[in-house]
Amino acid sequence: MVEQIREGVRSLEKDNWSIHFTWVKDHNGNLGNELADQLAKNAASTRDGETAYSRIPKNSVIKVIQEKGELQWQQEWKGETKKSFFPNIGERKSKRLQMGINLSKIVTGHGKLRSYYHRLKIKDDPECVCRMGPQTTDLLIRECAHLLKQRETLKNRIRKAGGNFPLSN
């Protein structure tokens, strides 16, 4: 039936008809609307169990694909440095961040960090200059003794913006 309607619209448009669909409040006395309502009720009550329209809407397929992709992304996200900033993908997606090169490096742990250079065998020692552990983004933001002043500035800015510090683990 849906395909018949589409075909009818296409046919009329080829003959230069202008077709517009609009929502009409039900049961308002509009003869065409009342007729459509009665036909829909009859079709629903006399259905023989056969599916009249079996095509899946495109937006439903897209939604399923997006959900599966996000689930896979979440699985890969676990165990990464960036999860301490955004524990789940939904939270990350809800943030309106301009993900520039510097923020990207911080969040992913691929910046000018001794632990990163050590992993690439550029540095012999991953230890931070504060000697509190390997120099990671988390250590610099949460613990490094050399960054107390910068940490306080960061805390104040985050709190002023309505966020919480320390960030969740």
C-alpha positions in Angstrom: 0.0 0.0 0.0 2.8 2.4 0.9 4.6 1.6 -2.4 1.3 2.2 -4.3 1.0 5.6 -2.6 4.6 6.5 -3.5 4.1 5.4 -7.1 0.9 7.5 -7.3 2.7 10.5 -6.0 5.5 10.0 -8.5 3.0 9.7 -11.3 1.2 12.8 -10.3 4.5 14.8 -10.0 5.5 13.7 -13.5 2.2 15.4 -14.6 3.3 18.6 -12.8 1.2 18.1 -9.8 2.5 19.6 -6.6 2.0 17.1 -3.7 2.3 18.2 -0.1 1.8 16.0 3.0 0.8 17.7 6.2 -0.3 16.6 9.7 -4.0 17.1 10.4 -5.5 16.8 13.9 -7.6 13.7 14.1 -11.4 13.8 14.5 -11.7 17.4 13.6 -14.4 16.9 11.0 -12.1 17.0 8.0 -13.8 14.5 5.5 -10.5 13.2 4.0 -9.0 12.7 7.4 -12.1 10.9 8.7 -12.1 8.6 5.7 -8.4 7.9 6.1 -8.9 7.1 9.8 -11.8 4.7 9.0 -9.8 3.0 6.3 -6.8 2.6 8.7 -9.1 1.1 11.4 -10.6 -1.3 8.9 -7.2 -2.4 7.6 -6.0 -3.0 11.1 -9.0 -5.0 12.2 -9.2 -7.2 9.0 -5.5 -8.0 8.7 -4.9 -11.5 7.7 -1.5 -11.7 9.4 0.5 -11.0 6.3 3.0 -8.2 6.5 2.0 -5.5 4.1 5.2 -3.5 4.2 8.4 -5.3 5.2 11.1 -2.7 4.4 13.1 -1.4 7.4 13.3 2.4 7.6 16.7 3.7 6.8 16.9 5.6 10.1 16.3 2.4 12.0 19.2 0.7 10.2 21.5 3.8 10.9 20.5 3.8 14.6 21.4 0.1 15.0 24.8 0.6 13.2 25.6 3.6 15.4 24.7 1.7 18.6 26.9 -1.3 17.5 29.7 1.1 16.6 29.5 2.9 19.9 29.5 -0.4 21.8 32.7 -1.5 20.0 34.2 2.0 20.6 33.4 1.6 24.3 35.1 -1.8 24.4 38.2 -0.4 22.8 38.0 2.7 25.1 38.5 0.6 28.3 42.0 0.5 29.5 43.0 3.7 27.6 44.4 6.8 29.3 41.6 8.9 27.9 39.0 7.0 29.9 40.1 8.8 33.1 38.8 12.0 31.5 35.7 10.5 29.9 34.8 7.1 31.5 32.3 6.3 28.8 31.7 7.2 25.2 28.3 8.7 25.8 29.9 11.2 28.2 32.6 12.0 25.7 30.1 12.6 22.9 28.0 14.9 25.1 30.9 17.3 25.6 31.3 20.0 23.1 35.1 20.0 22.9 37.3 21.5 20.2 39.6 18.5 20.0 42.8 20.3 18.8 46.2 18.6 18.6 47.2 19.6 22.2 44.1 18.3 23.9 44.2 15.2 21.7 47.8 14.5 22.9 46.8 15.0 26.5 43.7 12.9 26.5 45.4 10.0 24.5 48.7 10.2 26.4 50.7 10.8 23.2 52.2 14.1 24.1 55.6 15.2 25.3 55.6 12.7 28.2 58.5 10.8 29.4 56.3 7.6 29.6 55.4 8.1 25.9 59.0 8.6 24.9 60.1 5.7 27.0 57.5 3.5 25.3 59.0 4.6 21.9 62.5 3.8 23.2 63.5 7.5 22.9 64.0 7.9 26.7 65.6 5.3 29.0 63.5 6.3 32.0 59.7 7.0 32.1 60.0 8.6 35.6 58.6 12.1 36.1 61.0 14.8 37.4 58.9 14.9 40.6 59.9 11.3 41.2 56.3 10.3 42.0 56.0 7.7 39.2 56.0 7.5 35.4 55.3 10.8 33.8 51.7 10.3 32.5 48.9 12.7 31.8 47.2 11.5 35.0 50.3 12.1 37.1 50.8 15.6 35.7 47.2 16.6 36.3 46.6 14.9 39.7 49.9 14.5 41.6 53.1 16.1 40.2 54.6 18.3 42.9 56.1 20.6 40.3 52.7 21.6 39.0 50.8 22.6 42.2 50.2 26.2 41.1 49.0 25.1 37.6 46.8 22.4 39.2 45.1 25.0 41.4 44.4 27.2 38.4 43.0 24.2 36.6 40.8 23.2 39.6 39.4 26.7 39.8 38.6 27.0 36.1 36.9 23.6 36.1 34.9 24.4 39.2 34.0 27.9 37.8 32.6 26.1 34.7 30.5 23.9 36.9 32.7 20.8 36.7 34.2 18.6 39.4 37.8 18.2 40.3 39.5 15.8 40.7 38.2 14.2 37.6 36.7 10.7 38.1 39.0 7.6 37.7 
